[in-house]
Amino acid sequence: FEHYAHQILKSDNVVIDRSWSSELIYSKCYRNTQSRITFEQESELYRLCLDKNVKLLFCNTSFSNIEKSYLNRQSEEYVSKLEKIKNIYDEYNNKLKNWKAFDYEKQSIFECI
């Protein structure tokens, strides 16, 4: 939690890759464990983002694009089964549905910010 809060607070114009949302999703879909981020901490991180006027973007594309990319580099992937990738994809789409979506196959990042 402290790591993410520090990243939000330390400066303007920060891009955080693999934010706390990943912890919430991977703990459920990949590790099948309790998240290291509590609901209260998640709420606090969102509050910090609002206070700092942080833009939360969800970088996403169609599952077929993700599947193709995954199959091309499967030996290098952290997640070893396509079924788990699909579960993670679905969970991201559910958990981050209120974030601004950015389809990197169709848009420029500048269109979203």
Buried (B, 14 or more C-beta within 10 A) or exposed (E): BEEBBEBBEEEEEEEBEEBBBBBBBBBBBBEEEEBEBEEEBBEBBBEBBEEEEBEBBBBBBEBEEBBEEBEEEEEEBEBEEBEBBBBBBEBBEEBBEEBEBBBEEEEEEEEBE
